[in-house]
């Protein structure tokens, strides 16, 4: 993993990030468009963390912090680069960010049907809280 670059995303990365998510991320979100990612970067320029190899995005995580809660979204690794420690490196970067901001606990959004991700999060010492359910409303 010595040849990997881990850095924050910029607005110049938006199209590449969206292309990457179509390949590597499970599910889609209403905010998976140029404007949605652009607003994220404008609001919190440090939140979208990328891993690159030879200039290509091979991993991502959104490490969002609103002053109250630390939230991890879009942890994704390119299928051709999985099981190489990339997700671990991304989450370590996210956790350092959260700790520096004074965060106390990280919530991760994980699809029920993404059992591969369940293993990834569990092996990183995250645990599932079954007594919570997400409630949403599209604006």
DSSP file (Angstrom, degrees, kcal/mol; ACC not computed):
  #  RESIDUE AA STRUCTURE BP1 BP2  ACC     N-H-->O    O-->H-N    N-H-->O    O-->H-N    TCO  KAPPA ALPHA  PHI   PSI    X-CA   Y-CA   Z-CA
    1    1 A X    >         0   0    0      0, 0.0     3,-1.4     0, 0.0    83,-0.0   0.000 360.0 360.0 360.0   8.6    0.0    0.0    0.0
    2    2 A X  T 3   +     0   0    0      1,-0.3     0, 0.0     3,-0.0     0, 0.0   0.755 360.0  57.0 -68.8 -22.6    3.0    2.3   -0.1
    3    3 A X  T 3  S+     0   0    0      2,-0.1    51,-0.5    50,-0.0    -1,-0.3   0.400  86.2 107.5 -88.7   4.3    2.1    3.6   -3.6
    4    4 A X    <   -     0   0    0     -3,-1.4     2,-0.5    49,-0.1    49,-0.2  -0.556  56.6-150.8 -85.6 146.4   -1.4    4.8   -2.5
    5    5 A X  E     -A   52   0A   0     47,-2.5    47,-2.9    -2,-0.2     2,-0.5  -0.969   7.2-166.5-113.0 128.7   -2.4    8.4   -2.0
    6    6 A X  E     +A   51   0A   0     -2,-0.5     2,-0.3    45,-0.2    45,-0.2  -0.975  28.4 140.2-115.1 123.5   -5.0    9.3    0.5
    7    7 A X  E     -A   50   0A   0     43,-2.2    43,-3.6    -2,-0.5     2,-0.2  -0.958  52.1 -86.9-153.9 167.9   -6.4   12.8    0.2
    8    8 A X  E     -A   49   0A   0     -2,-0.3    41,-0.2    41,-0.2     2,-0.1  -0.489  48.3-109.6 -77.4 152.1   -9.5   14.9    0.4
    9    9 A X        -     0   0    0     39,-2.9     2,-0.3    -2,-0.2    39,-0.2  -0.469  29.9-159.1 -77.8 153.4  -11.6   15.3   -2.7
   10   10 A X    >   -     0   0    0     -2,-0.1     3,-1.9     1,-0.0     4,-0.4  -0.772  38.0 -97.4-121.8 171.8  -11.8   18.6   -4.5
   11   11 A X  G >  S+     0   0    0      1,-0.3     3,-1.1    -2,-0.3     4,-0.3   0.795 122.3  65.4 -62.1 -26.0  -14.5   19.8   -7.0
   12   12 A X  G 3  S+     0   0    0      1,-0.2     4,-0.3     2,-0.1    -1,-0.3   0.698  99.2  54.5 -66.9 -17.8  -12.2   18.7   -9.8
   13   13 A X  G <> S+     0   0    0     -3,-1.9     4,-2.7     1,-0.1    -1,-0.2   0.540  78.2  98.6 -90.1  -8.7  -12.8   15.1   -8.6
   14   14 A X  H <> S+     0   0    0     -3,-1.1     4,-2.4    -4,-0.4     5,-0.2   0.884  84.0  43.6 -55.3 -51.2  -16.6   15.1   -8.6
   15   15 A X  H  > S+     0   0    0     -4,-0.3     4,-2.3     1,-0.2    -1,-0.2   0.907 115.8  49.0 -62.7 -40.8  -17.2   13.4  -12.0
   16   16 A X  H  > S+     0   0    0     -4,-0.3     4,-2.5     2,-0.2    -1,-0.2   0.877 110.2  51.9 -65.3 -37.2  -14.5   10.7  -11.2
   17   17 A X  H  X S+     0   0    0     -4,-2.7     4,-2.8     2,-0.2    -2,-0.2   0.929 110.1  48.3 -63.5 -45.8  -16.0   10.1   -7.8
   18   18 A X  H  X S+     0   0    0     -4,-2.4     4,-1.6    -5,-0.2    -2,-0.2   0.902 112.6  48.3 -63.2 -41.1  -19.5    9.6   -9.3
   19   19 A X  H  X S+     0   0    0     -4,-2.3     4,-1.0    -5,-0.2    -1,-0.2   0.916 111.9  50.6 -62.7 -42.9  -18.1    7.2  -11.9
   20   20 A X  H >X S+     0   0    0     -4,-2.5     4,-3.0     1,-0.2     3,-0.9   0.927 107.4  52.3 -60.9 -46.6  -16.2    5.4   -9.2
   21   21 A X  H 3X S+     0   0    0     -4,-2.8     4,-1.8     1,-0.3    -1,-0.2   0.854 102.6  59.2 -61.1 -34.6  -19.3    5.0   -7.0
   22   22 A X  H 3< S+     0   0    0     -4,-1.6    -1,-0.3     1,-0.2    -2,-0.2   0.821 117.1  33.7 -62.3 -29.2  -21.2    3.5  -10.0
   23   23 A X  H << S+     0   0    0     -4,-1.0    -2,-0.2    -3,-0.9    -1,-0.2   0.860 133.0  23.2 -90.1 -41.8  -18.6    0.7  -10.1
   24   24 A X  H  < S+     0   0    0     -4,-3.0    53,-0.5    -5,-0.1     2,-0.2   0.704  99.9  81.8-107.7 -23.4  -17.7    0.3   -6.4
   25   25 A X     <  -     0   0    0     -4,-1.8     2,-0.4    -5,-0.4    51,-0.1  -0.606  69.8-127.2 -93.1 148.0  -20.5    1.5   -4.1
   26   26 A X  S    S-     0   0    0     -2,-0.2    48,-0.1    88,-0.0    85,-0.1  -0.771  72.9  -5.7 -89.1 132.2  -23.6   -0.5   -3.2
   27   27 A X  S    S-     0   0    0     -2,-0.4     2,-0.3    -5,-0.1    -2,-0.1   0.080  77.8-103.1  75.2 170.3  -26.9    1.2   -3.8
   28   28 A X        -     0   0    0     -6,-0.0     2,-0.3     3,-0.0    -2,-0.0  -0.882  22.6-146.2-130.0 163.3  -27.5    4.8   -4.9
   29   29 A X    >   -     0   0    0     -2,-0.3     3,-1.8     1,-0.1    -2,-0.0  -0.906  28.2-116.8-128.9 155.8  -28.5    7.9   -3.1
   30   30 A X  T 3  S+     0   0    0     -2,-0.3     6,-0.1     1,-0.3    -1,-0.1   0.707 117.4  55.6 -62.3 -19.9  -30.6   10.9   -4.1
   31   31 A X  T 3  S+     0   0    0      1,-0.1     2,-2.3     5,-0.1    -1,-0.3   0.310  72.5 112.0 -97.0   7.8  -27.5   13.0   -3.6
   32   32 A X    <   +     0   0    0     -3,-1.8     2,-0.3     4,-0.1    -1,-0.1  -0.413  58.6  92.1 -81.0  65.1  -25.4   10.9   -6.0
   33   33 A X  S  > S-     0   0    0     -2,-2.3     4,-2.4     1,-0.1     5,-0.3  -0.929  92.4 -93.0-147.6 172.3  -25.1   13.7   -8.6
   34   34 A X  H  > S+     0   0    0     -2,-0.3     4,-2.3     1,-0.2     5,-0.2   0.898 123.4  47.0 -57.5 -44.8  -22.7   16.5   -9.4
   35   35 A X  H  > S+     0   0    0      2,-0.2     4,-2.4     1,-0.2    -1,-0.2   0.905 111.5  51.3 -65.4 -41.1  -24.6   19.1   -7.4
   36   36 A X  H  > S+     0   0    0      2,-0.2     4,-1.8     1,-0.2    -2,-0.2   0.936 114.4  41.3 -62.8 -47.8  -24.9   16.8   -4.3
   37   37 A X  H  X S+     0   0    0     -4,-2.4     4,-2.4     1,-0.2    -1,-0.2   0.876 113.4  55.2 -68.4 -36.5  -21.2   16.0   -4.2
   38   38 A X  H  X S+     0   0    0     -4,-2.3     4,-2.4    -5,-0.3    -2,-0.2   0.899 107.0  49.6 -61.9 -40.5  -20.4   19.6   -4.9
   39   39 A X  H  X S+     0   0    0     -4,-2.4     4,-2.6     2,-0.2     5,-0.2   0.896 109.3  52.7 -65.8 -38.9  -22.5   20.8   -2.0
   40   40 A X  H  X S+     0   0    0     -4,-1.8     4,-2.8     2,-0.2     7,-0.2   0.954 112.1  44.3 -59.0 -49.8  -20.7   18.3    0.3
   41   41 A X  H  < S+     0   0    0     -4,-2.4    -2,-0.2     1,-0.2    -1,-0.2   0.884 114.9  48.8 -65.3 -38.8  -17.3   19.5   -0.7
   42   42 A X  H  < S+     0   0    0     -4,-2.4     3,-0.3    -5,-0.2    -1,-0.2   0.901 116.1  43.1 -66.6 -40.0  -18.4   23.2   -0.4
   43   43 A X  H  < S+     0   0    0     -4,-2.6     2,-0.2     1,-0.3    -2,-0.2   0.884 136.5   9.2 -73.5 -40.8  -19.9   22.6    3.1
   44   44 A X    ><  -     0   0    0     -4,-2.8     3,-2.1    -5,-0.2     4,-0.5  -0.711  65.4-173.2-144.7  85.9  -17.1   20.4    4.5
   45   45 A X  T 3  S+     0   0    0     -3,-0.3   -36,-0.1     1,-0.3    -4,-0.1   0.645  85.7  51.2 -60.7 -16.1  -14.0   20.3    2.3
   46   46 A X  T 3  S+     0   0    0      1,-0.1    -1,-0.3   -38,-0.1    17,-0.1   0.497  89.0  83.8 -96.3  -4.7  -12.4   17.6    4.4
   47   47 A X  S <  S+     0   0    0     -3,-2.1    16,-3.1    -7,-0.2     2,-0.9   0.883  74.7  67.0 -73.8 -40.5  -15.3   15.2    4.5
   48   48 A X  E     - B   0  62A   0     -4,-0.5   -39,-2.9    14,-0.2     2,-0.4  -0.730  68.9-170.6 -90.0 109.9  -14.9   13.2    1.3
   49   49 A X  E     -AB   8  61A   0     12,-3.0    12,-1.9    -2,-0.9     2,-0.3  -0.845   2.3-167.1-104.7 132.6  -11.7   11.2    1.6
   50   50 A X  E     -AB   7  60A   0    -43,-3.6   -43,-2.2    -2,-0.4     2,-0.5  -0.866  16.0-150.0-119.5 151.2  -10.3    9.4   -1.4
   51   51 A X  E     -AB   6  59A   0      8,-2.4     7,-3.1    -2,-0.3     8,-1.4  -0.987  22.8-171.3-114.5 131.2   -7.6    6.7   -2.0
   52   52 A X  E     -AB   5  57A   0    -47,-2.9   -47,-2.5    -2,-0.5     2,-0.4  -0.922  15.4-169.8-123.4 148.4   -5.9    6.9   -5.4
   53   53 A X  E >  S- B   0  56A   0      3,-2.3     3,-1.9    -2,-0.4   -49,-0.1  -0.984  83.2 -10.6-134.8 124.6   -3.5    4.6   -7.1
   54   54 A X  T 3  S-     0   0    0    -51,-0.5     3,-0.1    -2,-0.4   -50,-0.1   0.855 130.9 -56.1  52.9  37.1   -1.7    5.8  -10.3
   55   55 A X  T 3  S+     0   0    0      1,-0.2     2,-0.4   -50,-0.0    -1,-0.3   0.425 114.4 114.8  81.0  -1.1   -4.1    8.8  -10.3
   56   56 A X  E <  S-B   53   0A   0     -3,-1.9    -3,-2.3     2,-0.0     2,-0.3  -0.844  71.3-114.2-106.0 139.6   -7.3    6.7  -10.3
   57   57 A X  E     +B   52   0A   0     -2,-0.4    -5,-0.3    -5,-0.2     3,-0.1  -0.543  41.3 161.6 -70.3 126.3   -9.8    6.6   -7.4
   58   58 A X  E     +     0   0A   0     -7,-3.1    20,-2.6    -2,-0.3     2,-0.3   0.389  63.0  22.1-123.6  -2.9   -9.8    3.1   -5.9
   59   59 A X  E     +BC  51  77A   0     -8,-1.4    -8,-2.4    18,-0.2     2,-0.3  -0.987  57.5 179.5-161.8 153.8  -11.5    4.0   -2.5
   60   60 A X  E     +BC  50  76A   0     16,-2.3    16,-2.3    -2,-0.3     2,-0.3  -0.993   6.3 176.7-151.9 155.5  -13.7    6.5   -0.8
   61   61 A X  E     -B   49   0A   0    -12,-1.9   -12,-3.0    -2,-0.3     2,-0.7  -0.929  23.7-139.1-153.8 141.6  -15.3    7.4    2.5
   62   62 A X  E     -BC  48  73A   0     11,-3.5    11,-2.3    -2,-0.3     2,-0.8  -0.921  16.3-168.9 -99.4 118.6  -17.4   10.3    3.5
   63   63 A X  E     - C   0  72A   0    -16,-3.1     2,-0.3    -2,-0.7     9,-0.2  -0.769  16.0-176.2-108.3  82.7  -16.4   11.3    7.1
   64   64 A X  E     - C   0  71A   0      7,-2.3     7,-3.1    -2,-0.8     2,-0.4  -0.620  11.2-179.9 -88.8 138.0  -19.1   13.8    8.0
   65   65 A X  E     - C   0  70A   0     -2,-0.3     5,-0.2     5,-0.2   -18,-0.0  -0.982  13.3-178.7-138.0 124.9  -19.1   15.7   11.2
   66   66 A X        -     0   0    0      3,-1.5     4,-0.1    -2,-0.4    -1,-0.1   0.216  62.8 -93.5-106.4  14.2  -21.9   18.2   12.2
   67   67 A X  S    S+     0   0    0      2,-0.3     3,-0.1     1,-0.1    -2,-0.0   0.276 122.3  48.4  91.5 -11.0  -20.4   19.2   15.5
   68   68 A X  S    S+     0   0    0      1,-0.4     2,-0.4    35,-0.0    36,-0.2   0.651 111.9  27.9-124.2 -48.2  -22.6   16.6   17.3
   69   69 A X        -     0   0    0     34,-0.1    -3,-1.5    35,-0.1     2,-0.5  -0.930  60.5-139.0-127.2 146.7  -22.2   13.3   15.5
   70   70 A X  E     -Cd  65 106A   0     35,-1.2    37,-2.8    -2,-0.4     2,-0.4  -0.902  28.6-173.9 -98.5 128.3  -19.5   11.6   13.4
   71   71 A X  E     -Cd  64 107A   0     -7,-3.1    -7,-2.3    -2,-0.5     2,-0.5  -0.988  14.1-156.5-130.8 133.0  -21.0    9.8   10.4
   72   72 A X  E     +Cd  63 108A   0     35,-3.2    37,-2.1    -2,-0.4     2,-0.3  -0.928  22.2 165.8-109.8 127.9  -19.4    7.5    7.9
   73   73 A X  E     +C   62   0A   0    -11,-2.3   -11,-3.5    -2,-0.5     3,-0.1  -0.902  52.1  21.5-132.6 160.2  -20.9    7.1    4.4
   74   74 A X  E     +     0   0A   0     -2,-0.3     2,-0.8   -13,-0.2    -1,-0.1   0.793  60.9 174.1  53.2  38.9  -19.9    5.7    1.1
   75   75 A X  E     +     0   0A   0    -14,-0.2     2,-0.3    -3,-0.1   -14,-0.2  -0.699  21.8 157.6 -71.2 113.1  -17.0    3.5    2.3
   76   76 A X  E     -C   60   0A   0    -16,-2.3   -16,-2.3    -2,-0.8     2,-0.4  -0.997  30.1-167.0-144.3 143.7  -16.3    1.9   -1.0
   77   77 A X  E     -C   59   0A   0    -53,-0.5   -18,-0.2    -2,-0.3     5,-0.1  -0.997  38.1-101.3-131.0 137.2  -13.3    0.1   -2.6
   78   78 A X    >   -     0   0    0    -20,-2.6     3,-2.6    -2,-0.4     4,-0.3  -0.286  33.8-121.0 -54.6 135.7  -12.9   -0.7   -6.3
   79   79 A X  G >  S+     0   0    0      1,-0.3     3,-0.8     2,-0.2    -1,-0.1   0.809 112.1  55.6 -52.7 -32.9  -13.7   -4.4   -6.8
   80   80 A X  G 3  S+     0   0    0      1,-0.2    -1,-0.3   -22,-0.0    -2,-0.1   0.505 111.3  44.2 -78.5  -3.0  -10.2   -5.0   -8.3
   81   81 A X  G X  S+     0   0    0     -3,-2.6     3,-0.5   -23,-0.1     5,-0.4   0.202  83.1 126.3-125.3  13.9   -8.5   -3.6   -5.2
   82   82 A X  T <   +     0   0    0     -3,-0.8    -3,-0.0    -4,-0.3    -4,-0.0  -0.318  62.5  30.9 -75.6 159.6  -10.5   -5.2   -2.3
   83   83 A X  T 3  S+     0   0    0      1,-0.1    -1,-0.2    -2,-0.0     0, 0.0   0.813  89.3 103.7  64.4  34.4   -8.9   -7.2    0.5
   84   84 A X  S <  S-     0   0    0     -3,-0.5    -2,-0.1   -83,-0.0    -1,-0.1   0.238 100.7 -96.8-124.1   9.1   -5.8   -5.1    0.4
   85   85 A X  S  > S+     0   0    0      3,-0.0     4,-2.2     4,-0.0     5,-0.1   0.561  87.2 124.9  88.8   8.9   -6.3   -2.9    3.5
   86   86 A X  H  > S+     0   0    0     -5,-0.4     4,-2.6     2,-0.2     5,-0.2   0.931  74.7  47.4 -70.0 -45.1   -7.7    0.1    1.5
   87   87 A X  H  > S+     0   0    0      1,-0.2     4,-2.7     2,-0.2     5,-0.2   0.902 112.1  51.9 -61.4 -39.5  -11.0    0.3    3.5
   88   88 A X  H  > S+     0   0    0      2,-0.2     4,-2.1     1,-0.2    -1,-0.2   0.916 110.4  47.6 -62.0 -43.6   -8.9    0.0    6.7
   89   89 A X  H  X S+     0   0    0     -4,-2.2     4,-1.9     2,-0.2    -2,-0.2   0.894 112.1  50.1 -66.1 -39.8   -6.7    2.9    5.6
   90   90 A X  H  X S+     0   0    0     -4,-2.6     4,-2.4     1,-0.2    -2,-0.2   0.931 112.0  46.8 -63.6 -45.3   -9.7    5.0    4.7
   91   91 A X  H  X S+     0   0    0     -4,-2.7     4,-3.0     1,-0.2    -2,-0.2   0.850 108.6  55.4 -68.4 -32.3  -11.4    4.4    8.0
   92   92 A X  H  X S+     0   0    0     -4,-2.1     4,-2.1    -5,-0.2    -1,-0.2   0.917 109.7  47.2 -63.2 -41.0   -8.2    5.2    9.9
   93   93 A X  H  X S+     0   0    0     -4,-1.9     4,-2.1     2,-0.2    -2,-0.2   0.915 113.5  48.3 -64.4 -42.7   -8.0    8.5    8.0
   94   94 A X  H  X S+     0   0    0     -4,-2.4     4,-2.6     1,-0.2    -2,-0.2   0.921 111.1  50.1 -62.8 -44.3  -11.7    9.1    8.9
   95   95 A X  H  X S+     0   0    0     -4,-3.0     4,-2.6     1,-0.2    -1,-0.2   0.866 109.0  51.6 -65.4 -36.4  -11.2    8.2   12.5
   96   96 A X  H  X S+     0   0    0     -4,-2.1     4,-2.3     2,-0.2    -1,-0.2   0.918 110.5  49.7 -64.1 -41.8   -8.2   10.6   12.8
   97   97 A X  H  X S+     0   0    0     -4,-2.1     4,-1.5     2,-0.2    -2,-0.2   0.944 112.4  46.9 -60.2 -48.4  -10.3   13.4   11.3
   98   98 A X  H  X>S+     0   0    0     -4,-2.6     5,-2.9     1,-0.2     4,-0.5   0.911 111.9  49.9 -62.4 -43.6  -13.1   12.7   13.8
   99   99 A X  H ><5S+     0   0    0     -4,-2.6     3,-1.2     1,-0.2    -1,-0.2   0.908 109.0  52.1 -62.7 -41.2  -10.8   12.5   16.8
  100  100 A X  H 3<5S+     0   0    0     -4,-2.3    -1,-0.2     1,-0.3    -2,-0.2   0.811 109.5  50.6 -64.9 -28.9   -9.2   15.8   15.8
  101  101 A X  H 3<5S-     0   0    0     -4,-1.5    -1,-0.3    -3,-0.2    -2,-0.2   0.508 122.6-105.7 -85.9  -4.8  -12.6   17.4   15.6
  102  102 A X  T <<5 +     0   0    0     -3,-1.2    -3,-0.2    -4,-0.5    -2,-0.1   0.613  61.3 164.1  91.2  13.7  -13.6   16.1   19.1
  103  103 A X      < -     0   0    0     -5,-2.9    -1,-0.2    -6,-0.2     3,-0.1  -0.267  22.3-170.4 -64.8 153.1  -15.9   13.3   17.9
  104  104 A X        +     0   0    0      1,-0.4     2,-0.3   -36,-0.2    -1,-0.1   0.650  65.1  16.9-117.9 -26.4  -16.9   10.6   20.4
  105  105 A X        -     0   0    0     -7,-0.1   -35,-1.2     2,-0.0     2,-0.5  -0.995  63.7-139.3-152.0 144.7  -18.7    8.0   18.4
  106  106 A X  E     -d   70   0A   0     -2,-0.3     2,-0.4   -37,-0.1   -35,-0.2  -0.915   9.6-160.5-111.0 130.2  -19.0    7.1   14.7
  107  107 A X  E     -d   71   0A   0    -37,-2.8   -35,-3.2    -2,-0.5     2,-0.4  -0.897  10.3-159.0-102.2 137.2  -22.2    6.0   13.1
  108  108 A X  E     -d   72   0A   0     -2,-0.4     2,-0.7   -37,-0.2   -35,-0.2  -0.966  12.6-139.5-119.3 133.4  -21.9    4.1    9.8
  109  109 A X        +     0   0    0    -37,-2.1     2,-0.4    -2,-0.4   -35,-0.2  -0.817  32.3 171.2 -88.7 118.2  -24.7    3.8    7.2
  110  110 A X        -     0   0    0     -2,-0.7     2,-0.1   -37,-0.1    -2,-0.0  -0.994  33.8-118.8-134.3 127.5  -24.6    0.2    5.9
  111  111 A X    >   -     0   0    0     -2,-0.4     3,-1.2     1,-0.1     7,-0.1  -0.385  18.2-132.8 -63.6 138.1  -27.2   -1.4    3.6
  112  112 A X  T 3  S+     0   0    0      1,-0.2    -1,-0.1    -2,-0.1     6,-0.1   0.880 106.7  51.3 -56.4 -39.9  -28.9   -4.4    5.1
  113  113 A X  T 3  S+     0   0    0      1,-0.2     2,-1.6     2,-0.1    -1,-0.2   0.572  86.3  89.3 -78.9  -8.2  -28.4   -6.4    1.9
  114  114 A X    X>  +     0   0    0     -3,-1.2     4,-1.5     1,-0.2     3,-0.5  -0.557  46.6 163.9 -91.2  74.6  -24.6   -5.6    1.7
  115  115 A X  H 3> S+     0   0    0     -2,-1.6     4,-1.6     1,-0.2    -1,-0.2   0.799  70.9  62.2 -65.3 -29.1  -23.4   -8.6    3.8
  116  116 A X  H 3> S+     0   0    0      1,-0.2     4,-1.7    -3,-0.2    -1,-0.2   0.912 104.9  48.6 -61.0 -40.9  -19.8   -8.1    2.5
  117  117 A X  H <> S+     0   0    0     -3,-0.5     4,-2.9     1,-0.2     5,-0.3   0.859 102.7  61.8 -67.7 -34.7  -19.8   -4.7    4.2
  118  118 A X  H  X S+     0   0    0     -4,-1.5     4,-2.5     1,-0.2    -1,-0.2   0.920 105.8  47.0 -56.8 -42.9  -21.2   -6.1    7.4
  119  119 A X  H  X S+     0   0    0     -4,-1.6     4,-2.5     2,-0.2    -1,-0.2   0.921 111.1  51.9 -64.1 -43.4  -18.0   -8.2    7.7
  120  120 A X  H  X S+     0   0    0     -4,-1.7     4,-0.7     1,-0.2    -2,-0.2   0.940 113.7  42.3 -59.1 -49.5  -15.8   -5.2    6.9
  121  121 A X  H ><>S+     0   0    0     -4,-2.9     5,-2.1     1,-0.2     3,-0.8   0.908 114.2  51.8 -66.2 -41.5  -17.4   -3.0    9.6
  122  122 A X  H ><5S+     0   0    0     -4,-2.5     3,-1.6    -5,-0.3    -1,-0.2   0.891 106.6  52.9 -62.6 -39.6  -17.4   -5.9   12.1
  123  123 A X  H 3<5S+     0   0    0     -4,-2.5    -1,-0.2     1,-0.3    -2,-0.2   0.677 104.0  58.5 -71.3 -14.9  -13.8   -6.7   11.6
  124  124 A X  T <<5S-     0   0    0     -3,-0.8    -1,-0.3    -4,-0.7    -2,-0.2   0.176 125.1-101.5 -97.1  16.6  -13.0   -3.0   12.3
  125  125 A X  T < 5S+     0   0    0     -3,-1.6     2,-0.3     1,-0.3    -3,-0.2   0.675  78.9 135.7  73.0  20.6  -14.6   -3.2   15.7
  126  126 A X      < -     0   0    0     -5,-2.1     2,-0.4    -6,-0.1    -1,-0.3  -0.739  38.6-155.3 -90.4 148.3  -17.9   -1.6   14.8
  127  127 A X        -     0   0    0     -2,-0.3     2,-0.3    -3,-0.1    -5,-0.0  -0.943  15.7-113.1-127.7 151.5  -21.1   -3.2   16.0
  128  128 A X        -     0   0    0     -2,-0.4     2,-0.7   -10,-0.0   -10,-0.0  -0.576  17.3-153.1 -81.3 137.9  -24.6   -3.2   14.8
  129  129 A X    >   -     0   0    0     -2,-0.3     3,-1.2     1,-0.1    -1,-0.0  -0.888  12.6-178.2-112.0  99.0  -27.3   -1.5   16.9
  130  130 A X  T 3  S+     0   0    0     -2,-0.7    -1,-0.1     1,-0.3    -2,-0.0   0.621  72.3  72.5 -75.3 -12.9  -30.5   -3.3   16.0
  131  131 A X  T 3  S+     0   0    0      2,-0.0     2,-0.3     0, 0.0    -1,-0.3   0.504  89.2  74.3 -82.2  -1.2  -32.7   -1.1   18.2
  132  132 A X    <   -     0   0    0     -3,-1.2     2,-0.4     2,-0.0    -3,-0.0  -0.848  58.4-173.6-109.1 148.0  -32.3    1.8   15.8
  133  133 A X        -     0   0    0     -2,-0.3     2,-0.4     2,-0.0    -3,-0.0  -0.989  26.0-119.4-134.2 145.7  -34.0    2.3   12.4
  134  134 A X        -     0   0    0     -2,-0.4     2,-0.4     2,-0.0    -2,-0.0  -0.708  23.5-163.3 -85.7 131.8  -33.4    5.0    9.9
  135  135 A X        -     0   0    0     -2,-0.4     2,-0.3     2,-0.0    -2,-0.0  -0.966  14.9-178.1-114.7 131.5  -36.4    7.2    9.1
  136  136 A X        -     0   0    0     -2,-0.4     2,-0.3     2,-0.0    -2,-0.0  -0.903  20.0-171.3-132.7 157.4  -36.2    9.3    5.9
  137  137 A X        -     0   0    0     -2,-0.3     2,-0.4     0, 0.0    -2,-0.0  -0.945  23.6-133.4-145.6 125.4  -38.2   11.8    3.9
  138  138 A X              0   0    0     -2,-0.3    -2,-0.0     1,-0.1     0, 0.0  -0.637 360.0 360.0 -80.0 132.8  -37.2   13.0    0.5
  139  139 A X              0   0    0     -2,-0.4    -1,-0.1     0, 0.0     0, 0.0   0.414 360.0 360.0 -92.3 360.0  -37.4   16.8    0.0
